[in-house]
Amino acid sequence: MAAKIKKGDTVMVVRGKASNKGETGKVIEVSKDRSRVVIEGVNIVKKHLKEIPNVREGGIYEVEAPVHVSNVMLVCPNCKKPTKVGFKIVKEKKVLRKFRFCKKCGENIDLVSEKELRG
C-alpha cells in the first residue's frame, strides 16, 4: 500500500495541541506500524536522559515527538495549500504509472510506482 505522507514531505498540523496547530515542517520520520510522523520543529517535548559515558551527557533535552498522521495534511508543492492526497493510475503505451496528486489543484505530486505491462 502506498503512503499518503512520506519522509521529506512538507506538512501542516491541522488538529491536536493548540500550540502546534497551523505549524508547517518537513517530515523527518514515518512510522507506518504506529501511524505517526515526526515533523521538524513541531511538537517539541522535554526528555530526561541519563548519562552514558563516552556517548552523551545526562540532562534535559528538547526533541520532536511524533504526531498522528490523521492530524497532518500534505502541503501541495504546486498550489502551496494543505490538501488531501489521492492516487491516480495513468497508462502510457505499455507502462502503468501510479502518481500521488493534489485533490485541490489536481496536479501530480510525485511518481509512486511504475509497472510494465506484458503482452
Backbone atoms as SQL, in Angstrom:
CREATE TABLE atoms (id INTEGER PRIMARY KEY, chain TEXT, resi INTEGER, resn TEXT, atom TEXT, x REAL, y REAL, z REAL);
INSERT INTO atoms VALUES
  (1, 'A', 1, 'MET', 'N', 0.843, -1.182, 0.000),
  (2, 'A', 1, 'MET', 'CA', 0.000, 0.000, 0.000),
  (3, 'A', 1, 'MET', 'C', 0.891, 1.248, 0.000),
  (4, 'A', 2, 'ALA', 'N', 0.552, 2.194, -0.814),
  (5, 'A', 2, 'ALA', 'CA', 1.342, 3.425, -0.923),
  (6, 'A', 2, 'ALA', 'C', 0.988, 4.383, 0.211),
  (7, 'A', 3, 'ALA', 'N', 1.975, 5.156, 0.616),
  (8, 'A', 3, 'ALA', 'CA', 1.786, 6.095, 1.730),
  (9, 'A', 3, 'ALA', 'C', 1.361, 7.460, 1.213),
  (10, 'A', 4, 'LYS', 'N', 0.411, 8.076, 1.909),
  (11, 'A', 4, 'LYS', 'CA', -0.030, 9.408, 1.521),
  (12, 'A', 4, 'LYS', 'C', 0.947, 10.463, 2.022),
  (13, 'A', 5, 'ILE', 'N', 1.633, 10.184, 3.126),
  (14, 'A', 5, 'ILE', 'CA', 2.662, 11.081, 3.661),
  (15, 'A', 5, 'ILE', 'C', 3.980, 10.313, 3.658),
  (16, 'A', 6, 'LYS', 'N', 5.026, 10.937, 3.101),
  (17, 'A', 6, 'LYS', 'CA', 6.335, 10.302, 3.018),
  (18, 'A', 6, 'LYS', 'C', 7.391, 11.166, 3.695),
  (19, 'A', 7, 'LYS', 'N', 8.540, 10.558, 3.970),
  (20, 'A', 7, 'LYS', 'CA', 9.680, 11.285, 4.517),
  (21, 'A', 7, 'LYS', 'C', 10.104, 12.350, 3.506),
  (22, 'A', 8, 'GLY', 'N', 10.324, 13.569, 3.985),
  (23, 'A', 8, 'GLY', 'CA', 10.735, 14.665, 3.098),
  (24, 'A', 8, 'GLY', 'C', 9.587, 15.561, 2.666),
  (25, 'A', 9, 'ASP', 'N', 8.332, 15.131, 2.855),
  (26, 'A', 9, 'ASP', 'CA', 7.174, 15.957, 2.503),
  (27, 'A', 9, 'ASP', 'C', 7.053, 17.140, 3.472),
  (28, 'A', 10, 'THR', 'N', 6.477, 18.234, 2.983),
  (29, 'A', 10, 'THR', 'CA', 6.144, 19.363, 3.846),
  (30, 'A', 10, 'THR', 'C', 4.686, 19.201, 4.248),
  (31, 'A', 11, 'VAL', 'N', 4.429, 19.218, 5.551),
  (32, 'A', 11, 'VAL', 'CA', 3.075, 19.010, 6.057),
  (33, 'A', 11, 'VAL', 'C', 2.692, 20.136, 7.010),
  (34, 'A', 12, 'MET', 'N', 1.369, 20.288, 7.222),
  (35, 'A', 12, 'MET', 'CA', 0.834, 21.273, 8.167),
  (36, 'A', 12, 'MET', 'C', 0.014, 20.521, 9.210),
  (37, 'A', 13, 'VAL', 'N', 0.176, 20.902, 10.484),
  (38, 'A', 13, 'VAL', 'CA', -0.614, 20.312, 11.567),
  (39, 'A', 13, 'VAL', 'C', -1.973, 20.996, 11.563),
  (40, 'A', 14, 'VAL', 'N', -3.049, 20.208, 11.405),
  (41, 'A', 14, 'VAL', 'CA', -4.394, 20.781, 11.332),
  (42, 'A', 14, 'VAL', 'C', -5.226, 20.491, 12.578),
  (43, 'A', 15, 'ARG', 'N', -4.847, 19.485, 13.364),
  (44, 'A', 15, 'ARG', 'CA', -5.555, 19.153, 14.596),
  (45, 'A', 15, 'ARG', 'C', -4.532, 18.784, 15.658),
  (46, 'A', 16, 'GLY', 'N', -4.957, 18.839, 16.924),
  (47, 'A', 16, 'GLY', 'CA', -4.067, 18.466, 18.016),
  (48, 'A', 16, 'GLY', 'C', -3.909, 19.599, 19.005),
  (49, 'A', 17, 'LYS', 'N', -2.721, 19.672, 19.614),
  (50, 'A', 17, 'LYS', 'CA', -2.442, 20.722, 20.594),
  (51, 'A', 17, 'LYS', 'C', -2.573, 22.097, 19.955),
  (52, 'A', 18, 'ALA', 'N', -3.123, 23.042, 20.713),
  (53, 'A', 18, 'ALA', 'CA', -3.317, 24.408, 20.203),
  (54, 'A', 18, 'ALA', 'C', -1.980, 25.045, 19.830),
  (55, 'A', 19, 'SER', 'N', -0.919, 24.690, 20.558),
  (56, 'A', 19, 'SER', 'CA', 0.391, 25.277, 20.276),
  (57, 'A', 19, 'SER', 'C', 0.990, 24.774, 18.963),
  (58, 'A', 20, 'ASN', 'N', 0.500, 23.644, 18.463),
  (59, 'A', 20, 'ASN', 'CA', 1.042, 23.070, 17.225),
  (60, 'A', 20, 'ASN', 'C', 0.183, 23.333, 15.999),
  (61, 'A', 21, 'LYS', 'N', -1.070, 23.723, 16.183),
  (62, 'A', 21, 'LYS', 'CA', -1.983, 23.923, 15.052),
  (63, 'A', 21, 'LYS', 'C', -1.461, 25.000, 14.115),
  (64, 'A', 22, 'GLY', 'N', -1.517, 24.724, 12.828),
  (65, 'A', 22, 'GLY', 'CA', -1.111, 25.697, 11.827),
  (66, 'A', 22, 'GLY', 'C', 0.379, 25.696, 11.521),
  (67, 'A', 23, 'GLU', 'N', 1.166, 24.955, 12.299),
  (68, 'A', 23, 'GLU', 'CA', 2.607, 24.903, 12.053),
  (69, 'A', 23, 'GLU', 'C', 2.911, 23.990, 10.879),
  (70, 'A', 24, 'THR', 'N', 3.918, 24.370, 10.085),
  (71, 'A', 24, 'THR', 'CA', 4.346, 23.520, 8.979),
  (72, 'A', 24, 'THR', 'C', 5.781, 23.100, 9.204),
  (73, 'A', 25, 'GLY', 'N', 6.134, 21.980, 8.626),
  (74, 'A', 25, 'GLY', 'CA', 7.500, 21.479, 8.745),
  (75, 'A', 25, 'GLY', 'C', 7.713, 20.298, 7.833),
  (76, 'A', 26, 'LYS', 'N', 8.960, 19.881, 7.755),
  (77, 'A', 26, 'LYS', 'CA', 9.351, 18.762, 6.898),
  (78, 'A', 26, 'LYS', 'C', 9.282, 17.471, 7.703),
  (79, 'A', 27, 'VAL', 'N', 8.784, 16.395, 7.091),
  (80, 'A', 27, 'VAL', 'CA', 8.675, 15.097, 7.760),
  (81, 'A', 27, 'VAL', 'C', 10.069, 14.480, 7.857),
  (82, 'A', 28, 'ILE', 'N', 10.491, 14.166, 9.087),
  (83, 'A', 28, 'ILE', 'CA', 11.798, 13.565, 9.333),
  (84, 'A', 28, 'ILE', 'C', 11.700, 12.045, 9.314),
  (85, 'A', 29, 'GLU', 'N', 10.608, 11.525, 9.874),
  (86, 'A', 29, 'GLU', 'CA', 10.473, 10.076, 10.054),
  (87, 'A', 29, 'GLU', 'C', 9.008, 9.681, 9.962),
  (88, 'A', 30, 'VAL', 'N', 8.734, 8.521, 9.367),
  (89, 'A', 30, 'VAL', 'CA', 7.377, 7.989, 9.269),
  (90, 'A', 30, 'VAL', 'C', 7.362, 6.610, 9.908),
  (91, 'A', 31, 'SER', 'N', 6.440, 6.394, 10.839),
  (92, 'A', 31, 'SER', 'CA', 6.269, 5.096, 11.482),
  (93, 'A', 31, 'SER', 'C', 4.933, 4.516, 11.006),
  (94, 'A', 32, 'LYS', 'N', 4.988, 3.605, 10.021),
  (95, 'A', 32, 'LYS', 'CA', 3.758, 3.042, 9.450),
  (96, 'A', 32, 'LYS', 'C', 2.999, 2.181, 10.452),
  (97, 'A', 33, 'ASP', 'N', 3.721, 1.398, 11.266),
  (98, 'A', 33, 'ASP', 'CA', 3.053, 0.500, 12.207),
  (99, 'A', 33, 'ASP', 'C', 2.295, 1.254, 13.297),
  (100, 'A', 34, 'ARG', 'N', 2.769, 2.441, 13.690),
  (101, 'A', 34, 'ARG', 'CA', 2.091, 3.254, 14.702),
  (102, 'A', 34, 'ARG', 'C', 1.282, 4.386, 14.101),
  (103, 'A', 35, 'SER', 'N', 1.316, 4.570, 12.763),
  (104, 'A', 35, 'SER', 'CA', 0.595, 5.633, 12.050),
  (105, 'A', 35, 'SER', 'C', 0.962, 7.018, 12.567),
  (106, 'A', 36, 'ARG', 'N', 2.267, 7.245, 12.745),
  (107, 'A', 36, 'ARG', 'CA', 2.740, 8.523, 13.270),
  (108, 'A', 36, 'ARG', 'C', 3.868, 9.076, 12.416),
  (109, 'A', 37, 'VAL', 'N', 3.996, 10.413, 12.443),
  (110, 'A', 37, 'VAL', 'CA', 5.077, 11.089, 11.727),
  (111, 'A', 37, 'VAL', 'C', 5.791, 12.042, 12.683),
  (112, 'A', 38, 'VAL', 'N', 7.098, 12.200, 12.479),
  (113, 'A', 38, 'VAL', 'CA', 7.878, 13.161, 13.249),
  (114, 'A', 38, 'VAL', 'C', 8.167, 14.328, 12.314),
  (115, 'A', 39, 'ILE', 'N', 7.821, 15.542, 12.751),
  (116, 'A', 39, 'ILE', 'CA', 7.942, 16.732, 11.917),
  (117, 'A', 39, 'ILE', 'C', 8.997, 17.652, 12.524),
  (118, 'A', 40, 'GLU', 'N', 9.878, 18.143, 11.660),
  (119, 'A', 40, 'GLU', 'CA', 10.978, 19.003, 12.082),
  (120, 'A', 40, 'GLU', 'C', 10.453, 20.299, 12.720),
  (121, 'A', 41, 'GLY', 'N', 10.824, 20.542, 13.986),
  (122, 'A', 41, 'GLY', 'CA', 10.463, 21.776, 14.674),
  (123, 'A', 41, 'GLY', 'C', 9.042, 21.848, 15.201),
  (124, 'A', 42, 'VAL', 'N', 8.293, 20.747, 15.162),
  (125, 'A', 42, 'VAL', 'CA', 6.894, 20.733, 15.611),
  (126, 'A', 42, 'VAL', 'C', 6.742, 19.700, 16.725),
  (127, 'A', 43, 'ASN', 'N', 5.869, 20.003, 17.703),
  (128, 'A', 43, 'ASN', 'CA', 5.578, 19.120, 18.836),
  (129, 'A', 43, 'ASN', 'C', 6.845, 18.824, 19.647),
  (130, 'A', 44, 'ILE', 'N', 7.514, 19.885, 20.062),
  (131, 'A', 44, 'ILE', 'CA', 8.740, 19.768, 20.852),
  (132, 'A', 44, 'ILE', 'C', 8.376, 19.414, 22.294),
  (133, 'A', 45, 'VAL', 'N', 9.014, 18.374, 22.841),
  (134, 'A', 45, 'VAL', 'CA', 8.811, 17.964, 24.228),
  (135, 'A', 45, 'VAL', 'C', 10.173, 17.868, 24.909),
  (136, 'A', 46, 'LYS', 'N', 10.160, 17.910, 26.243),
  (137, 'A', 46, 'LYS', 'CA', 11.402, 17.775, 27.002),
  (138, 'A', 46, 'LYS', 'C', 11.559, 16.317, 27.416),
  (139, 'A', 47, 'LYS', 'N', 12.767, 15.792, 27.211),
  (140, 'A', 47, 'LYS', 'CA', 13.036, 14.404, 27.524),
  (141, 'A', 47, 'LYS', 'C', 14.217, 14.346, 28.487),
  (142, 'A', 48, 'HIS', 'N', 14.049, 13.621, 29.584),
  (143, 'A', 48, 'HIS', 'CA', 15.109, 13.463, 30.580),
  (144, 'A', 48, 'HIS', 'C', 15.936, 12.239, 30.203),
  (145, 'A', 49, 'LEU', 'N', 17.224, 12.454, 29.970),
  (146, 'A', 49, 'LEU', 'CA', 18.095, 11.360, 29.554),
  (147, 'A', 49, 'LEU', 'C', 19.228, 11.171, 30.551),
  (148, 'A', 50, 'LYS', 'N', 19.518, 9.920, 30.817),
  (149, 'A', 50, 'LYS', 'CA', 20.597, 9.553, 31.716),
  (150, 'A', 50, 'LYS', 'C', 21.928, 9.642, 30.973),
  (151, 'A', 51, 'GLU', 'N', 22.984, 9.909, 31.707),
  (152, 'A', 51, 'GLU', 'CA', 24.313, 9.977, 31.095),
  (153, 'A', 51, 'GLU', 'C', 24.788, 8.589, 30.685),
  (154, 'A', 52, 'ILE', 'N', 25.387, 8.514, 29.497),
  (155, 'A', 52, 'ILE', 'CA', 26.042, 7.296, 29.038),
  (156, 'A', 52, 'ILE', 'C', 27.502, 7.678, 28.809),
  (157, 'A', 53, 'PRO', 'N', 28.416, 7.122, 29.602),
  (158, 'A', 53, 'PRO', 'CA', 29.821, 7.514, 29.477),
  (159, 'A', 53, 'PRO', 'C', 30.345, 7.360, 28.050),
  (160, 'A', 54, 'ASN', 'N', 31.088, 8.344, 27.595),
  (161, 'A', 54, 'ASN', 'CA', 31.703, 8.401, 26.262),
  (162, 'A', 54, 'ASN', 'C', 30.690, 8.477, 25.114),
  (163, 'A', 55, 'VAL', 'N', 29.385, 8.684, 25.433),
  (164, 'A', 55, 'VAL', 'CA', 28.373, 8.799, 24.379),
  (165, 'A', 55, 'VAL', 'C', 27.643, 10.135, 24.473),
  (166, 'A', 56, 'ARG', 'N', 27.026, 10.417, 25.637),
  (167, 'A', 56, 'ARG', 'CA', 26.310, 11.686, 25.802),
  (168, 'A', 56, 'ARG', 'C', 26.279, 12.087, 27.269),
  (169, 'A', 57, 'GLU', 'N', 26.055, 13.382, 27.483),
  (170, 'A', 57, 'GLU', 'CA', 25.881, 13.892, 28.835),
  (171, 'A', 57, 'GLU', 'C', 24.431, 13.685, 29.254),
  (172, 'A', 58, 'GLY', 'N', 24.214, 13.539, 30.542),
  (173, 'A', 58, 'GLY', 'CA', 22.852, 13.448, 31.048),
  (174, 'A', 58, 'GLY', 'C', 22.228, 14.826, 31.085),
  (175, 'A', 59, 'GLY', 'N', 20.905, 14.884, 31.150),
  (176, 'A', 59, 'GLY', 'CA', 20.238, 16.174, 31.237),
  (177, 'A', 59, 'GLY', 'C', 18.874, 16.158, 30.595),
  (178, 'A', 60, 'ILE', 'N', 18.338, 17.365, 30.421),
  (179, 'A', 60, 'ILE', 'CA', 17.011, 17.519, 29.821),
  (180, 'A', 60, 'ILE', 'C', 17.209, 18.024, 28.394),
  (181, 'A', 61, 'TYR', 'N', 16.736, 17.239, 27.440),
  (182, 'A', 61, 'TYR', 'CA', 16.873, 17.570, 26.024),
  (183, 'A', 61, 'TYR', 'C', 15.504, 17.861, 25.429),
  (184, 'A', 62, 'GLU', 'N', 15.460, 18.754, 24.442),
  (185, 'A', 62, 'GLU', 'CA', 14.215, 19.016, 23.713),
  (186, 'A', 62, 'GLU', 'C', 14.251, 18.225, 22.414),
  (187, 'A', 63, 'VAL', 'N', 13.222, 17.399, 22.195),
  (188, 'A', 63, 'VAL', 'CA', 13.158, 16.554, 20.999),
  (189, 'A', 63, 'VAL', 'C', 11.777, 16.675, 20.363),
  (190, 'A', 64, 'GLU', 'N', 11.686, 16.325, 19.077),
  (191, 'A', 64, 'GLU', 'CA', 10.398, 16.316, 18.384),
  (192, 'A', 64, 'GLU', 'C', 9.675, 15.013, 18.710),
  (193, 'A', 65, 'ALA', 'N', 8.436, 15.115, 19.162),
  (194, 'A', 65, 'ALA', 'CA', 7.623, 13.941, 19.450),
  (195, 'A', 65, 'ALA', 'C', 6.760, 13.630, 18.224),
  (196, 'A', 66, 'PRO', 'N', 6.398, 12.361, 18.025),
  (197, 'A', 66, 'PRO', 'CA', 5.568, 12.017, 16.869),
  (198, 'A', 66, 'PRO', 'C', 4.147, 12.552, 16.981),
  (199, 'A', 67, 'VAL', 'N', 3.542, 12.811, 15.819),
  (200, 'A', 67, 'VAL', 'CA', 2.169, 13.292, 15.703),
  (201, 'A', 67, 'VAL', 'C', 1.408, 12.249, 14.882),
  (202, 'A', 68, 'HIS', 'N', 0.164, 11.979, 15.240),
  (203, 'A', 68, 'HIS', 'CA', -0.621, 11.006, 14.470),
  (204, 'A', 68, 'HIS', 'C', -0.850, 11.534, 13.058),
  (205, 'A', 69, 'VAL', 'N', -0.758, 10.641, 12.079),
  (206, 'A', 69, 'VAL', 'CA', -0.832, 11.027, 10.671),
  (207, 'A', 69, 'VAL', 'C', -2.182, 11.656, 10.306),
  (208, 'A', 70, 'SER', 'N', -3.241, 11.351, 11.063),
  (209, 'A', 70, 'SER', 'CA', -4.556, 11.933, 10.783),
  (210, 'A', 70, 'SER', 'C', -4.625, 13.409, 11.168),
  (211, 'A', 71, 'ASN', 'N', -3.643, 13.882, 11.936),
  (212, 'A', 71, 'ASN', 'CA', -3.637, 15.277, 12.386),
  (213, 'A', 71, 'ASN', 'C', -2.832, 16.191, 11.483),
  (214, 'A', 72, 'VAL', 'N', -2.286, 15.661, 10.394),
  (215, 'A', 72, 'VAL', 'CA', -1.490, 16.485, 9.480),
  (216, 'A', 72, 'VAL', 'C', -2.043, 16.384, 8.059),
  (217, 'A', 73, 'MET', 'N', -1.779, 17.441, 7.260),
  (218, 'A', 73, 'MET', 'CA', -2.150, 17.443, 5.844),
  (219, 'A', 73, 'MET', 'C', -0.931, 17.825, 5.033),
  (220, 'A', 74, 'LEU', 'N', -0.780, 17.191, 3.892),
  (221, 'A', 74, 'LEU', 'CA', 0.319, 17.497, 2.989),
  (222, 'A', 74, 'LEU', 'C', 0.131, 18.893, 2.404),
  (223, 'A', 75, 'VAL', 'N', 1.218, 19.674, 2.351),
  (224, 'A', 75, 'VAL', 'CA', 1.181, 20.975, 1.692),
  (225, 'A', 75, 'VAL', 'C', 1.602, 20.735, 0.248),
  (226, 'A', 76, 'CYS', 'N', 0.696, 21.025, -0.685),
  (227, 'A', 76, 'CYS', 'CA', 0.946, 20.780, -2.111),
  (228, 'A', 76, 'CYS', 'C', 2.111, 21.642, -2.594),
  (229, 'A', 77, 'PRO', 'N', 3.105, 21.038, -3.274),
  (230, 'A', 77, 'PRO', 'CA', 4.224, 21.828, -3.780),
  (231, 'A', 77, 'PRO', 'C', 3.823, 22.783, -4.919),
  (232, 'A', 78, 'ASN', 'N', 2.681, 22.528, -5.575),
  (233, 'A', 78, 'ASN', 'CA', 2.234, 23.364, -6.688),
  (234, 'A', 78, 'ASN', 'C', 1.394, 24.554, -6.227),
  (235, 'A', 79, 'CYS', 'N', 0.316, 24.281, -5.455),
  (236, 'A', 79, 'CYS', 'CA', -0.579, 25.370, -5.034),
  (237, 'A', 79, 'CYS', 'C', -0.261, 25.907, -3.641),
  (238, 'A', 80, 'LYS', 'N', 0.673, 25.286, -2.920),
  (239, 'A', 80, 'LYS', 'CA', 1.136, 25.729, -1.593),
  (240, 'A', 80, 'LYS', 'C', 0.037, 25.770, -0.534),
  (241, 'A', 81, 'LYS', 'N', -0.991, 24.901, -0.678),
  (242, 'A', 81, 'LYS', 'CA', -2.078, 24.835, 0.293),
  (243, 'A', 81, 'LYS', 'C', -2.130, 23.435, 0.889),
  (244, 'A', 82, 'PRO', 'N', -2.597, 23.308, 2.163),
  (245, 'A', 82, 'PRO', 'CA', -2.768, 21.970, 2.729),
  (246, 'A', 82, 'PRO', 'C', -3.889, 21.257, 1.978),
  (247, 'A', 83, 'THR', 'N', -3.656, 20.008, 1.614),
  (248, 'A', 83, 'THR', 'CA', -4.594, 19.304, 0.761),
  (249, 'A', 83, 'THR', 'C', -4.679, 17.830, 1.103),
  (250, 'A', 84, 'LYS', 'N', -5.769, 17.209, 0.669),
  (251, 'A', 84, 'LYS', 'CA', -5.874, 15.762, 0.738),
  (252, 'A', 84, 'LYS', 'C', -5.075, 15.187, -0.418),
  (253, 'A', 85, 'VAL', 'N', -4.626, 13.950, -0.264),
  (254, 'A', 85, 'VAL', 'CA', -3.810, 13.306, -1.290),
  (255, 'A', 85, 'VAL', 'C', -4.622, 12.171, -1.899),
  (256, 'A', 86, 'GLY', 'N', -4.565, 12.087, -3.226),
  (257, 'A', 86, 'GLY', 'CA', -5.219, 10.991, -3.930),
  (258, 'A', 86, 'GLY', 'C', -4.205, 10.243, -4.758),
  (259, 'A', 87, 'PHE', 'N', -4.624, 9.115, -5.289),
  (260, 'A', 87, 'PHE', 'CA', -3.756, 8.326, -6.163),
  (261, 'A', 87, 'PHE', 'C', -4.409, 8.201, -7.526),
  (262, 'A', 88, 'LYS', 'N', -3.585, 8.280, -8.558),
  (263, 'A', 88, 'LYS', 'CA', -4.059, 8.253, -9.931),
  (264, 'A', 88, 'LYS', 'C', -3.176, 7.282, -10.703),
  (265, 'A', 89, 'ILE', 'N', -3.802, 6.368, -11.465),
  (266, 'A', 89, 'ILE', 'CA', -3.042, 5.431, -12.301),
  (267, 'A', 89, 'ILE', 'C', -3.217, 5.848, -13.749),
  (268, 'A', 90, 'VAL', 'N', -2.078, 6.061, -14.435),
  (269, 'A', 90, 'VAL', 'CA', -2.068, 6.522, -15.816),
  (270, 'A', 90, 'VAL', 'C', -1.395, 5.459, -16.678),
  (271, 'A', 91, 'LYS', 'N', -2.036, 5.113, -17.792),
  (272, 'A', 91, 'LYS', 'CA', -1.454, 4.129, -18.706),
  (273, 'A', 91, 'LYS', 'C', -0.840, 4.879, -19.886),
  (274, 'A', 92, 'GLU', 'N', 0.469, 4.742, -20.060),
  (275, 'A', 92, 'GLU', 'CA', 1.188, 5.350, -21.175),
  (276, 'A', 92, 'GLU', 'C', 1.882, 4.236, -21.944),
  (277, 'A', 93, 'LYS', 'N', 1.435, 4.008, -23.181),
  (278, 'A', 93, 'LYS', 'CA', 1.941, 2.923, -24.040),
  (279, 'A', 93, 'LYS', 'C', 1.830, 1.595, -23.302),
  (280, 'A', 94, 'LYS', 'N', 2.941, 0.974, -22.912),
  (281, 'A', 94, 'LYS', 'CA', 2.878, -0.312, -22.203),
  (282, 'A', 94, 'LYS', 'C', 3.357, -0.191, -20.767),
  (283, 'A', 95, 'VAL', 'N', 3.155, 0.982, -20.164),
  (284, 'A', 95, 'VAL', 'CA', 3.612, 1.223, -18.798),
  (285, 'A', 95, 'VAL', 'C', 2.465, 1.810, -17.969),
  (286, 'A', 96, 'LEU', 'N', 2.242, 1.234, -16.775),
  (287, 'A', 96, 'LEU', 'CA', 1.285, 1.790, -15.822),
  (288, 'A', 96, 'LEU', 'C', 2.062, 2.603, -14.802),
  (289, 'A', 97, 'ARG', 'N', 1.683, 3.852, -14.614),
  (290, 'A', 97, 'ARG', 'CA', 2.343, 4.719, -13.645),
  (291, 'A', 97, 'ARG', 'C', 1.331, 5.162, -12.594),
  (292, 'A', 98, 'LYS', 'N', 1.732, 5.056, -11.327),
  (293, 'A', 98, 'LYS', 'CA', 0.872, 5.470, -10.220),
  (294, 'A', 98, 'LYS', 'C', 1.450, 6.745, -9.619),
  (295, 'A', 99, 'PHE', 'N', 0.619, 7.792, -9.530),
  (296, 'A', 99, 'PHE', 'CA', 1.032, 9.095, -9.025),
  (297, 'A', 99, 'PHE', 'C', 0.249, 9.451, -7.773),
  (298, 'A', 100, 'ARG', 'N', 0.881, 10.245, -6.876),
  (299, 'A', 100, 'ARG', 'CA', 0.145, 10.937, -5.821),
  (300, 'A', 100, 'ARG', 'C', -0.264, 12.265, -6.437),
  (301, 'A', 101, 'PHE', 'N', -1.497, 12.713, -6.171),
  (302, 'A', 101, 'PHE', 'CA', -1.916, 14.001, -6.728),
  (303, 'A', 101, 'PHE', 'C', -2.676, 14.819, -5.694),
  (304, 'A', 102, 'CYS', 'N', -2.648, 16.139, -5.883),
  (305, 'A', 102, 'CYS', 'CA', -3.317, 17.099, -5.008),
  (306, 'A', 102, 'CYS', 'C', -4.799, 17.127, -5.372),
  (307, 'A', 103, 'LYS', 'N', -5.672, 16.971, -4.392),
  (308, 'A', 103, 'LYS', 'CA', -7.109, 16.981, -4.667),
  (309, 'A', 103, 'LYS', 'C', -7.661, 18.400, -4.816),
  (310, 'A', 104, 'LYS', 'N', -6.863, 19.441, -4.486),
  (311, 'A', 104, 'LYS', 'CA', -7.323, 20.817, -4.666),
  (312, 'A', 104, 'LYS', 'C', -7.042, 21.315, -6.072),
  (313, 'A', 105, 'CYS', 'N', -5.783, 21.168, -6.519),
  (314, 'A', 105, 'CYS', 'CA', -5.425, 21.712, -7.834),
  (315, 'A', 105, 'CYS', 'C', -5.366, 20.629, -8.919),
  (316, 'A', 106, 'GLY', 'N', -5.348, 19.349, -8.530),
  (317, 'A', 106, 'GLY', 'CA', -5.353, 18.260, -9.495),
  (318, 'A', 106, 'GLY', 'C', -3.993, 17.924, -10.090),
  (319, 'A', 107, 'GLU', 'N', -2.934, 18.626, -9.673),
  (320, 'A', 107, 'GLU', 'CA', -1.593, 18.384, -10.216),
  (321, 'A', 107, 'GLU', 'C', -0.940, 17.175, -9.551),
  (322, 'A', 108, 'ASN', 'N', -0.090, 16.466, -10.312),
  (323, 'A', 108, 'ASN', 'CA', 0.663, 15.340, -9.772),
  (324, 'A', 108, 'ASN', 'C', 1.728, 15.848, -8.801),
  (325, 'A', 109, 'ILE', 'N', 1.871, 15.145, -7.680),
  (326, 'A', 109, 'ILE', 'CA', 2.894, 15.497, -6.689),
  (327, 'A', 109, 'ILE', 'C', 4.178, 14.735, -6.991),
  (328, 'A', 110, 'ASP', 'N', 4.063, 13.409, -7.094),
  (329, 'A', 110, 'ASP', 'CA', 5.231, 12.603, -7.454),
  (330, 'A', 110, 'ASP', 'C', 4.800, 11.229, -7.941),
  (331, 'A', 111, 'LEU', 'N', 5.760, 10.516, -8.531),
  (332, 'A', 111, 'LEU', 'CA', 5.539, 9.168, -9.037),
  (333, 'A', 111, 'LEU', 'C', 5.707, 8.184, -7.893),
  (334, 'A', 112, 'VAL', 'N', 4.721, 7.298, -7.701),
  (335, 'A', 112, 'VAL', 'CA', 4.780, 6.320, -6.629),
  (336, 'A', 112, 'VAL', 'C', 5.385, 5.011, -7.126),
  (337, 'A', 113, 'SER', 'N', 4.867, 4.517, -8.263),
  (338, 'A', 113, 'SER', 'CA', 5.389, 3.256, -8.805),
  (339, 'A', 113, 'SER', 'C', 5.180, 3.198, -10.313),
  (340, 'A', 114, 'GLU', 'N', 5.894, 2.280, -10.915),
  (341, 'A', 114, 'GLU', 'CA', 5.842, 2.106, -12.365),
  (342, 'A', 114, 'GLU', 'C', 5.843, 0.607, -12.649),
  (343, 'A', 115, 'LYS', 'N', 4.952, 0.160, -13.518),
  (344, 'A', 115, 'LYS', 'CA', 4.854, -1.260, -13.820),
  (345, 'A', 115, 'LYS', 'C', 4.708, -1.445, -15.325),
  (346, 'A', 116, 'GLU', 'N', 5.542, -2.301, -15.884),
  (347, 'A', 116, 'GLU', 'CA', 5.492, -2.551, -17.317),
  (348, 'A', 116, 'GLU', 'C', 4.500, -3.657, -17.597),
  (349, 'A', 117, 'LEU', 'N', 3.638, -3.450, -18.596),
  (350, 'A', 117, 'LEU', 'CA', 2.638, -4.450, -18.974),
  (351, 'A', 117, 'LEU', 'C', 3.251, -5.452, -19.957),
  (352, 'A', 118, 'ARG', 'N', 2.854, -6.691, -19.825),
  (353, 'A', 118, 'ARG', 'CA', 3.332, -7.735, -20.744),
  (354, 'A', 118, 'ARG', 'C', 2.236, -8.046, -21.757),
  (355, 'A', 119, 'GLY', 'N', 2.678, -8.405, -22.942),
  (356, 'A', 119, 'GLY', 'CA', 1.713, -8.853, -23.945),
  (357, 'A', 119, 'GLY', 'C', 1.302, -7.842, -24.859);
